[in-house]
C-alpha cells in the first residue's frame, strides 16, 4: 500500500548490469505491511495456500534500510516472475497476467496486465473464459468454464481465500491475483497476491461487511 515514509519496494538486481541474482532471482519485492500491523498475514497465509497445493509465493521478514535510513520490518515476498512460474509449473513458456480490480466481463480482457509470455495465446484464453461466463445456460457455462480453467486448482484457490478471509483478494474484491496460462494443459491457474489483509472478521471495503463468500 502507498506510504511516503515507508513505501513498498521493488529491487531489480539486473537493472544496470547483468547479475546472476540470488539463486537465480533478480527481482525482489518488499511489502511495507501497512495494512497488517501483526506482520504475520503474508508469512502465514502464503504458507497455508502452498500447504493445500495452491501455487503461492514464499515469504519471510526483512529488516530494511535505505541509504542509512531504518525503514523497519518488511515482508520479503517472492516476486512472481519467470523463476517462480518455472518452479511451480515446470516451465515458464506460458503467459502470466496480473489482475488489479478487474473481473472477466465482456471486453475487459485488455485490463489484465501481461507480465510475460505469448500475447495471442494468453489473450485467447482470457476471451474464452469471458465468453463461457456469458452463456445463459448454467450447465453449458460450467462445462465451458472448466475447459478454460483448471477446475481442481481453482476450487483450492477459491476455498482458501474464503477460509483465510482474504477480503482484498479475487473472491472478496476482484483484486490482488495473478493468472497463468499453462501451455501444458492449455488452462488458466489463479495465483494469490497481496495477501496482507487476512484473518479478519469483516471486510473493510465498506460495501459488504461479510468475509469472502
N, C-alpha and C positions, 0 to 999 in steps of 0.2 A: 504494500500500500504506500501511497505517496507520503513523503515526510521530508522536509527540507533539512532538518538536523541529522536524521538517521535514515538516509534513503536506502532502499533496497539496491543491491549492486550486482552488476554483471562484469565478470573478468574474462577477457579473451587473451589467453597466453600466447596466441599466434597473431595478434593484431598487427604488430610491426615487424616481426621476424618469424621464420619457421621455428616451431617448437614441438618436441615430442610430447609435451604435456605431462600430465601426471597419470601414469598408466594409460596413456592414450587420450585422456580427457584434456581438451584445450579450452573448454568453456565452463566457467564456474558461476554458480548462482548463489547469492547470499540474500536471504529474506529477512527483512527488519523486524518481523514478528509484531508489527504494530497492532494487529487485531488479536494477538494471542499473548497475553501477559504471563501465561504459565510457561511459555517457551517449549511446550511439550506436544502440541497438537500434531504438527507435521511429523516429528520423530516417531510418535506412536501410531498416528493414522496411516502413514505410508507403510509402516511395518505390518499393520493389520491387513491392508489391501494385499500386500505381497503374500501374506500367510495363506490367503484363500485363492491365490493364483492370478490375481489381477496385476498386470504389469504396472508397477509404480516406482517412482524414483527412490533411491536410497537417500538418507539424510542424516545429519549429525549437527552438533552445535559447534560454533566457531566464535572465538574472541577476535573481533575485527578492529584494526587500527588503520587509519588512512592518513598518510603524511604526518604521523605522530599523534593524531587526534584519536582518542579512545572512543569508539562508537558503541562499544558494549558487545553483548552476546547476540549473534545472528543464527538463523538456521541455514546451514550449508546444504542445499538441495541439489541432487544430481540433475544436471541440465538435460533436457530432452532433445538430444541431437543424434547424429548417426551412431555413435558408440552405444548409446542407450538402446536404440532400436535393434541394432545388430545383436546385442547381448540378449534381449528379451525375445526376439522373433527369429533369430538365426541369420538374418541378413538385413541390410538397410536399403534394399532396392525399391521399396515401395514409396508411397507419398505420405508425408506427415503434415497434418493441419493443426492449428491451434484455434480453439473456439472461445471467443470472448463475448458474452452477452449476445448469443446467437442461437438459432434453432433451425430445424430443417423445414423451412417454409418455401413456397414457390418463389423462384428467382433470388433466393438468399444464398445460393452456393458461393457466390463471389465474395461473401462476407467472411468466409473461413480463410485464415491466413496460412498460406502454404509455406512451410519451413524448408522442405526439400522434397525431391522426388519428381517423377513424371507428372507434368501438369494435366495432360489429356486423360490419362487413365484414372488419376485421382479424382478429377472433376466429374468424370463419368459415373463413378461410384456415388459421389455426393448427390448427383442429379437422380440416380436410380433410387436412392433412399427417399428423396423428396417425392418422387413420383409414386413410390409404394405407399407413403403416408397419405397421399391424396386420394387413394382408392376408397370408394364409399362402402364397398362390401368388406366387412371385418375379416372374414376368412381369407379372402383374396389378398387383403392388405397384409395380414400376418404372414402369409406364405411368401409374399413378395419381399417383406422386410427381412426375413431370415435368409433370403437368397443374397442379400447385400451385407447384412451384419452378422457377425459370429454370435449365435444365439446364447450359447452357454457362457461365453466370455462377457456378454452384455448383462446377463442376469446376475453374474457375480459382481460386476461393477455397480449396477443399479442397487442391488441389495446392500452392499457395503456402504454406499453413500447414505442410504437411509438409516442403517444401523449406527453409523458414526455421526448422524445428524449433521451432515455436511450441507448446511443451508446455502452456501455460496457456490456449490458445485453445479454439475449439469442438471441433476434431478431437482435441485432446490431453486436455481436461479438461471439455468441455461448458460452457465458461466464456468470458467476455470476448468477446461478439459482439453485434451488433445485427442486427435482421431488419426489412426494409422491405417492406410490401405495396404493390407498384407498381400503381396502378389502371389505368394504361395497358395493361398486359399481364395484369393480374389474377394476377400471380405474386409469389412471395417471393424476396427477394435477401438474401444474407448479407453483413455488413459487419464487418471485423475491428476489434478494440478492445483496449486494454490490452496492447499489444504490447511489453512491456518485458522479456520473457524469451525472446528469440530466439537463434539461433545457438549453442545449447548441445547437447552430445552426448547427455546423459541428462536425463530428466525428474526434477524434484525432488519429485514427488508422493509418492514412497515406496511406490507400488503397482506400477507397471510402469515399469522404468527405460528402456524404449525411447522413442525420439522418436515424434511423431505418425505413425501408420501410414496 
